[in-house]
Amino acid sequence: MIGTARGLAILSGALKPGTGGADAARRRRMVRDWTEPLRVANAHLLGPAVYASLLHGDALAELPVEVRRYLGYLYRENARRNATLRRQALEMLDHLGKHGVEAMLLKGCGTLLGKLHRGAGVRMLRDIDVMIKPQDLPNALDALHALGYRVDQRFPAGHHAHAELRRPHDPAALDLHVELVDPKHVLGAEEVWARSERHEHDGVTWRAPCPTDFVFHNILHAQVHFLGDFYRGVLDLHQLYDLAVAMHRFGPAVDWSFIEARLRAHRLHRPLQTYLLAARHFFNAPWPLAARPGAISRIYLAQCLAGLLAPQIPQAMAPLGNLRGALAWHRMRNLYGEGIPLLGLRAIHAWHFVRKSRARVIARRVFRTH
């Protein structure tokens, strides 16, 4: 049976045509056992993308018949689901617009309506991420309530999202954002709105992040936001594939000097370099930065690759990673400013958290993995 390393290599080769890379699948024409590549693809929600990429690379015929049928089934069923999600999103956008609320689509649904990928069934979506301006919250909630949505989960003040809303029989919830990510000091909604682009379909309009902000958001969401995959040595190939496709499609429209300078100012250049090294490793993405990747970023990539091969590694590293992410330089400086040395800031922040939190809450935060 093919091992995980070989399975990752086969999956990587199969996905490269979808990112503008060489048709590496042809170099694996003799592979008959797809058990492990399919397991990894399913774990990272990439099964439909594999089908579309091999179709684009004219390599589907090289697959075993049962694998080709399985991937085709995944793609077609996901395309049907995405068609429903598309109608749901357009209805939501139209209703918000009639209530005077301008909305911006983010992440997966943004790629779906923005047609980032070749084929309606490529991208698998968990929910619909939509961002509005904070002053429009009352009107937005009224509009969504009139459509039958109800708040399923309300997020605390300061969270990047206001609430998750659901409607009976819909395939996905709405994640109603007011910011793109929790570390809004790195990339704030106000500046993204100012650079956003207008889209329209059958009279329905919405905003989308410009190519630079789309890529920037992808990097922050994958590496720094919430659990912070960079700090835990985790690599989400689903998000990484979106990045590689966006790099190929947008090309010079992405202002990498802006992204690099902003992240370096917040001492986040290593998460950036590690993520781009991963995109180059798996999808032959070009290196877009002025600075070459440092040795430490290469070490972090090796840790991520080890975590893909042995998931128990990032699980064991989760407590340390959670602490590193919570006490990261950019968070401490944003909270407390420049007047105190970093170690002092971390000690102060940890003391405040421990003092006001119960032991159960502390343990949950330190040991969480999802």
RODO-2510 file (C-alpha; in nm, 4 decimals, decimal comma):
residues 370
     n   res          X          Y          Z
     1     m     0,0000     0,0000     0,0000
     2     i     0,1181     0,3527    -0,0791
     3     g     0,2344     0,5498     0,2265
     4     t     0,1317     0,9010     0,3244
     5     a     0,4419     1,0667     0,1742
     6     r     0,3812     0,9000    -0,1612
     7     g     0,0099     0,9776    -0,1373
     8     l     0,0863     1,3469    -0,0813
     9     a     0,3214     1,3466    -0,3795
    10     i     0,0555     1,1914    -0,6039
    11     l    -0,2077     1,4371    -0,4797
    12     s     0,0294     1,7280    -0,5364
    13     g     0,1017     1,6150    -0,8912
    14     a    -0,2671     1,5703    -0,9657
    15     l    -0,3489     1,9239    -0,8472
    16     k    -0,0674     2,1077    -1,0261
    17     p    -0,2501     2,1494    -1,3591
    18     g    -0,5222     2,3406    -1,1697
    19     t    -0,2655     2,5933    -1,0500
    20     g    -0,1059     2,6450    -1,3878
    21     g     0,1724     2,3965    -1,3192
    22     a     0,3099     2,1163    -1,5337
    23     d     0,0971     1,8083    -1,5823
    24     a     0,2837     1,6070    -1,3199
    25     a     0,0100     1,3443    -1,3151
    26     r     0,1494     1,2020    -1,6384
    27     r     0,4677     1,1063    -1,4567
    28     r     0,2521     0,8831    -1,2361
    29     r     0,0609     0,7004    -1,5080
    30     m     0,1446     0,3596    -1,3565
    31     v    -0,0058     0,4370    -1,0139
    32     r    -0,2985     0,2046    -0,9495
    33     d    -0,3451     0,2326    -0,5735
    34     w    -0,5185     0,5634    -0,4982
    35     t    -0,6329     0,4732    -0,1465
    36     e    -0,3910     0,7051     0,0310
    37     p    -0,4082     0,9982    -0,2172
    38     l    -0,7876     0,9915    -0,1907
    39     r    -0,7741     0,9751     0,1890
    40     v    -0,5551     1,2848     0,2005
    41     a    -0,7660     1,4618    -0,0619
    42     n    -1,0842     1,3967     0,1346
    43     a    -0,9233     1,5066     0,4611
    44     h    -0,8383     1,8416     0,2981
    45     l    -1,1633     1,8786     0,0966
    46     l    -0,9763     1,8516    -0,2326
    47     g    -1,1422     1,5534    -0,4029
    48     p    -1,3456     1,7628    -0,6522
    49     a    -1,0396     1,9790    -0,7223
    50     v    -0,8388     1,6677    -0,8132
    51     y    -1,1036     1,5681    -1,0673
    52     a    -1,1158     1,9138    -1,2265
    53     s    -0,7379     1,9474    -1,2336
    54     l    -0,6852     1,6100    -1,4014
    55     l    -0,9651     1,6883    -1,6457
    56     h    -0,7933     2,0159    -1,7323
    57     g    -0,4613     1,8338    -1,7648
    58     d    -0,6154     1,5678    -1,9913
    59     a    -0,5076     1,2956    -1,7478
    60     l    -0,8351     1,1462    -1,6236
    61     a    -0,8048     0,8491    -1,8557
    62     e    -0,4896     0,7402    -1,6722
    63     l    -0,6817     0,6785    -1,3491
    64     p    -0,8278     0,3426    -1,2533
    65     v    -1,1931     0,3330    -1,3592
    66     e    -1,3296     0,3137    -1,0046
    67     v    -1,1162     0,6136    -0,8956
    68     r    -1,2283     0,8169    -1,1961
    69     r    -1,5931     0,7371    -1,1227
    70     y    -1,5549     0,8230    -0,7552
    71     l    -1,3872     1,1583    -0,8223
    72     g    -1,6446     1,2385    -1,0903
    73     y    -1,9241     1,1633    -0,8460
    74     l    -1,7666     1,3939    -0,5852
    75     y    -1,7287     1,6722    -0,8390
    76     r    -2,0845     1,6485    -0,9735
    77     e    -2,2433     1,6315    -0,6296
    78     n    -2,0374     1,9259    -0,5090
    79     a    -2,1316     2,1216    -0,8210
    80     r    -2,4999     2,0609    -0,7383
    81     r    -2,4454     2,1766    -0,3821
    82     n    -2,2532     2,4816    -0,5007
    83     a    -2,5362     2,5733    -0,7363
    84     t    -2,7688     2,5754    -0,4349
    85     l    -2,5191     2,7799    -0,2340
    86     r    -2,4853     3,0239    -0,5215
    87     r    -2,8627     3,0782    -0,5299
    88     q    -2,8677     3,1145    -0,1516
    89     a    -2,5882     3,3720    -0,1604
    90     l    -2,7409     3,5733    -0,4444
    91     e    -3,0789     3,5804    -0,2676
    92     m    -2,9088     3,7007     0,0494
    93     l    -2,7094     3,9676    -0,1354
    94     d    -3,0155     4,0895    -0,3241
    95     h    -3,2193     4,1200    -0,0050
    96     l    -2,9413     4,2997     0,1794
    97     g    -2,9070     4,5429    -0,1093
    98     k    -3,2802     4,6196    -0,1033
    99     h    -3,2378     4,7073     0,2639
   100     g    -2,9529     4,9454     0,1841
   101     v    -2,6777     4,7127     0,3074
   102     e    -2,3626     4,6733     0,1003
   103     a    -2,2061     4,3297     0,1428
   104     m    -1,8700     4,1746     0,0650
   105     l    -1,8222     3,8045    -0,0041
   106     l    -1,5161     3,6431     0,1504
   107     k    -1,3230     3,3177     0,1242
   108     g    -1,4995     3,0203    -0,0326
   109     c    -1,8201     3,1839    -0,1450
   110     g    -1,6145     3,4687    -0,2861
   111     t    -1,4198     3,2186    -0,4973
   112     l    -1,7463     3,0565    -0,6092
   113     l    -1,9231     3,3702    -0,7307
   114     g    -1,5946     3,5240    -0,8425
   115     k    -1,5174     3,2088    -1,0438
   116     l    -1,1625     3,1738    -0,9165
   117     h    -1,1535     2,8043    -1,0015
   118     r    -1,2190     2,6370    -1,3345
   119     g    -1,5451     2,4557    -1,2813
   120     a    -1,8416     2,5089    -1,0523
   121     g    -1,7708     2,1955    -0,8498
   122     v    -1,4044     2,2540    -0,7599
   123     r    -1,4345     2,4417    -0,4299
   124     m    -1,5962     2,2740    -0,1305
   125     l    -1,7614     2,5226     0,1075
   126     r    -1,8525     2,4830     0,4721
   127     d    -2,0468     2,8101     0,5051
   128     i    -2,1088     3,1475     0,3392
   129     d    -1,8818     3,4228     0,4677
   130     v    -2,0239     3,7705     0,4148
   131     m    -1,8930     4,0971     0,5582
   132     i    -2,0885     4,4144     0,6211
   133     k    -1,9997     4,7465     0,7789
   134     p    -2,0669     4,7668     1,1556
   135     q    -2,3142     5,0542     1,1164
   136     d    -2,5249     4,8344     0,8856
   137     l    -2,5714     4,5546     1,1393
   138     p    -2,9287     4,6469     1,2459
   139     n    -3,0533     4,6696     0,8867
   140     a    -2,8660     4,3542     0,7889
   141     l    -3,0135     4,1518     1,0735
   142     d    -3,3627     4,2789     0,9914
   143     a    -3,3175     4,1815     0,6269
   144     l    -3,1869     3,8358     0,7079
   145     h    -3,4579     3,7805     0,9680
   146     a    -3,7176     3,8620     0,7013
   147     l    -3,5620     3,5897     0,4824
   148     g    -3,6054     3,3357     0,7596
   149     y    -3,2545     3,3348     0,9065
   150     r    -3,2110     3,3105     1,2809
   151     v    -2,9014     3,3654     1,4937
   152     d    -2,7567     3,0259     1,5817
   153     q    -2,4440     3,1546     1,7562
   154     r    -2,3655     3,5075     1,8721
   155     f    -1,9967     3,5898     1,9016
   156     p    -1,8521     3,8046     2,1824
   157     a    -1,7665     4,1722     2,1360
   158     g    -1,4392     4,2243     1,9526
   159     h    -1,4775     3,9043     1,7492
   160     h    -1,4235     3,9392     1,3742
   161     a    -1,7726     3,7979     1,3107
   162     h    -2,0972     3,9166     1,4661
   163     a    -2,2964     3,5942     1,4452
   164     e    -2,3624     3,2707     1,2626
   165     l    -2,7129     3,2561     1,1163
   166     r    -2,9040     2,9559     0,9890
   167     r    -3,2244     2,8916     0,7994
   168     p    -3,4082     2,5579     0,7911
   169     h    -3,3285     2,3382     0,4901
   170     d    -3,0388     2,5552     0,3664
   171     p    -2,7141     2,3651     0,3044
   172     a    -2,4921     2,6272     0,4712
   173     a    -2,4965     2,8832     0,7498
   174     l    -2,4155     3,2512     0,7043
   175     d    -2,1078     3,3740     0,8886
   176     l    -2,1774     3,7462     0,9263
   177     h    -1,8468     3,9349     0,9498
   178     v    -1,7636     4,2904     1,0476
   179     e    -1,3872     4,2260     1,0139
   180     l    -1,1922     3,9780     0,8041
   181     v    -0,9821     3,8263     1,0829
   182     d    -0,9395     3,8626     1,4574
   183     p    -0,6000     4,0406     1,4266
   184     k    -0,7651     4,3358     1,2520
   185     h    -0,4615     4,5493     1,3362
   186     v    -0,2789     4,3557     1,0621
   187     l    -0,5507     4,3825     0,7954
   188     g    -0,8552     4,5903     0,8833
   189     a    -1,1960     4,5858     0,7177
   190     e    -1,1987     4,9606     0,6553
   191     e    -0,8976     4,9522     0,4255
   192     v    -1,0217     4,6377     0,2503
   193     w    -1,3550     4,8089     0,1801
   194     a    -1,1668     5,1045     0,0314
   195     r    -0,9766     4,8785    -0,2103
   196     s    -1,2630     4,6383    -0,2846
   197     e    -1,4106     4,5702    -0,6284
   198     r    -1,7734     4,5720    -0,7402
   199     h    -1,9265     4,2559    -0,8891
   200     e    -2,2678     4,2059    -1,0475
   201     h    -2,4824     3,9130    -1,1630
   202     d    -2,8374     3,9469    -1,2955
   203     g    -2,8815     4,2811    -1,1225
   204     v    -2,7433     4,1605    -0,7885
   205     t    -2,4319     4,3473    -0,6755
   206     w    -2,1713     4,2792    -0,4097
   207     r    -1,8162     4,3746    -0,3218
   208     a    -1,5116     4,1486    -0,3215
   209     p    -1,1594     4,2040    -0,1902
   210     c    -0,9126     4,3184    -0,4537
   211     p    -0,6600     4,0508    -0,5604
   212     t    -0,3993     4,1745    -0,3115
   213     d    -0,6430     4,1633    -0,0198
   214     f    -0,7861     3,8286    -0,1275
   215     v    -0,4373     3,6766    -0,1120
   216     f    -0,3506     3,8652     0,2084
   217     h    -0,6691     3,7414     0,3763
   218     n    -0,5968     3,3838     0,2690
   219     i    -0,2485     3,4003     0,4250
   220     l    -0,3671     3,5520     0,7520
   221     h    -0,6617     3,3158     0,7821
   222     a    -0,4486     3,0086     0,7191
   223     q    -0,1436     3,1039     0,9233
   224     v    -0,2309     3,3538     1,1987
   225     h    -0,6081     3,3842     1,2535
   226     f    -0,7911     3,1878     1,5270
   227     l    -0,5816     2,8823     1,6172
   228     g    -0,2859     3,0030     1,4104
   229     d    -0,1756     2,7065     1,1987
   230     f     0,1762     2,8492     1,1677
   231     y     0,2314     2,8351     1,5424
   232     r     0,1017     2,4769     1,5650
   233     g     0,2881     2,3415     1,2626
   234     v    -0,0344     2,2676     1,0743
   235     l    -0,0821     2,3002     0,6987
   236     d    -0,4313     2,3196     0,5453
   237     l    -0,3924     2,2127     0,1827
   238     h    -0,7459     2,3316     0,1062
   239     q    -0,6548     2,6944     0,1746
   240     l    -0,3088     2,6527     0,0250
   241     y    -0,4630     2,5355    -0,3027
   242     d    -0,6802     2,8485    -0,3144
   243     l    -0,3652     3,0572    -0,2706
   244     a    -0,1791     2,8790    -0,5499
   245     v    -0,4731     2,9154    -0,7887
   246     a    -0,5085     3,2847    -0,6978
   247     m    -0,1357     3,3435    -0,7546
   248     h    -0,1658     3,1898    -1,0998
   249     r    -0,4864     3,3729    -1,1917
   250     f    -0,4097     3,7186    -1,0492
   251     g    -0,0393     3,7278    -1,1346
   252     p     0,1040     4,0823    -1,1195
   253     a    -0,2261     4,2225    -0,9861
   254     v    -0,1138     4,1106    -0,6387
   255     d     0,1018     4,3708    -0,4621
   256     w     0,3443     4,1391    -0,2862
   257     s     0,5636     4,4258    -0,1706
   258     f     0,2685     4,5627     0,0282
   259     i     0,1896     4,2226     0,1820
   260     e     0,5532     4,1548     0,2670
   261     a     0,6119     4,4988     0,4201
   262     r     0,2926     4,4862     0,6293
   263     l     0,3627     4,1409     0,7664
   264     r     0,7270     4,2190     0,8334
   265     a     0,6181     4,5283     1,0288
   266     h     0,4160     4,2953     1,2531
   267     r     0,6962     4,0357     1,2664
   268     l     0,4878     3,7910     1,0671
   269     h     0,7296     3,7414     0,7794
   270     r     0,8062     3,3841     0,8856
   271     p     0,4435     3,2674     0,8608
   272     l     0,4337     3,4333     0,5175
   273     q     0,7550     3,2721     0,3973
   274     t     0,6610     2,9293     0,5347
   275     y     0,3229     2,9381     0,3609
   276     l     0,4708     3,0473     0,0287
   277     l     0,7383     2,7792     0,0566
   278     a     0,4557     2,5268     0,1010
   279     a     0,2776     2,6624    -0,2088
   280     r     0,6002     2,6213    -0,4060
   281     h     0,6603     2,2727    -0,2627
   282     f     0,3148     2,1345    -0,3434
   283     f     0,2036     2,3381    -0,6449
   284     n     0,5177     2,4874    -0,8027
   285     a     0,3940     2,8372    -0,7162
   286     p     0,6508     3,1068    -0,8023
   287     w     0,8393     3,2841    -0,5250
   288     p     0,6903     3,6373    -0,5255
   289     l     0,8824     3,8130    -0,2466
   290     a     1,1870     4,0348    -0,2690
   291     a     1,3491     3,8594     0,0286
   292     r     1,4556     3,4994    -0,0122
   293     p     1,3176     3,2480     0,2378
   294     g     1,5237     3,2214     0,5537
   295     a     1,6549     2,9057     0,7141
   296     i     1,4070     2,9291     1,0019
   297     s     1,1130     2,9440     0,7580
   298     r     1,2453     2,6295     0,5898
   299     i     1,2615     2,4589     0,9291
   300     y     0,8995     2,5581     0,9951
   301     l     0,8004     2,4123     0,6579
   302     a     0,9750     2,0866     0,7482
   303     q     0,7725     2,0811     1,0709
   304     c     0,4497     2,1297     0,8720
   305     l     0,5425     1,8512     0,6302
   306     a     0,6193     1,6220     0,9239
   307     g     0,2773     1,7072     1,0679
   308     l     0,1084     1,6014     0,7438
   309     l     0,2874     1,2672     0,7596
   310     a     0,2264     1,2158     1,1326
   311     p    -0,0788     1,4065     1,2671
   312     q     0,0190     1,3182     1,6246
   313     i     0,3050     1,5683     1,5958
   314     p     0,0894     1,8832     1,5664
   315     q    -0,1483     1,7391     1,8246
   316     a     0,1386     1,7052     2,0697
   317     m     0,2624     2,0543     1,9759
   318     a    -0,0811     2,2151     2,0200
   319     p    -0,0305     2,3518     2,3755
   320     l     0,2986     2,5219     2,2868
   321     g     0,1555     2,6447     1,9565
   322     n    -0,1527     2,7888     2,1247
   323     l     0,0645     2,9772     2,3714
   324     r     0,2925     3,1062     2,0954
   325     g    -0,0045     3,2298     1,8946
   326     a    -0,1773     3,3940     2,1918
   327     l     0,1421     3,5690     2,3021
   328     a     0,2723     3,6578     1,9552
   329     w     0,4614     3,9852     1,9155
   330     h     0,1969     4,1495     1,6981
   331     r    -0,0792     4,0772     1,9508
   332     m     0,1176     4,2050     2,2486
   333     r     0,2211     4,5258     2,0728
   334     n    -0,1344     4,5889     1,9578
   335     l    -0,2708     4,5427     2,3089
   336     y    -0,0035     4,7185     2,5145
   337     g     0,2049     4,9375     2,2865
   338     e     0,5816     4,9835     2,2762
   339     g     0,6733     5,0868     2,6295
   340     i     0,7459     4,7472     2,7912
   341     p     0,9837     4,4694     2,6807
   342     l     0,8149     4,1764     2,5084
   343     l     0,8762     3,9292     2,7911
   344     g     0,7134     4,1717     3,0317
   345     l     0,4137     4,2136     2,8048
   346     r     0,3702     3,8399     2,7784
   347     a     0,3915     3,7983     3,1542
   348     i     0,1335     4,0753     3,2090
   349     h    -0,1036     3,9297     2,9495
   350     a    -0,0741     3,5764     3,0870
   351     w    -0,1338     3,7029     3,4421
   352     h    -0,4476     3,8916     3,3397
   353     f    -0,5820     3,5883     3,1541
   354     v    -0,5136     3,3465     3,4402
   355     r    -0,6546     3,5881     3,6998
   356     k    -0,9896     3,6341     3,5265
   357     s    -1,0380     3,2819     3,3826
   358     r    -1,1411     2,9543     3,5375
   359     a    -0,9078     2,6554     3,5247
   360     r    -1,1390     2,4795     3,2782
   361     v    -1,1298     2,7756     3,0398
   362     i    -0,7505     2,7987     3,0634
   363     a    -0,7102     2,4283     2,9905
   364     r    -0,9496     2,4488     2,6958
   365     r    -0,7578     2,7387     2,5418
   366     v    -0,4168     2,5807     2,5932
   367     f    -0,5036     2,2317     2,4691
   368     r    -0,7528     2,3125     2,1916
   369     t    -0,6860     2,1653     1,8482
   370     h    -0,9916     2,2869     1,6535
***
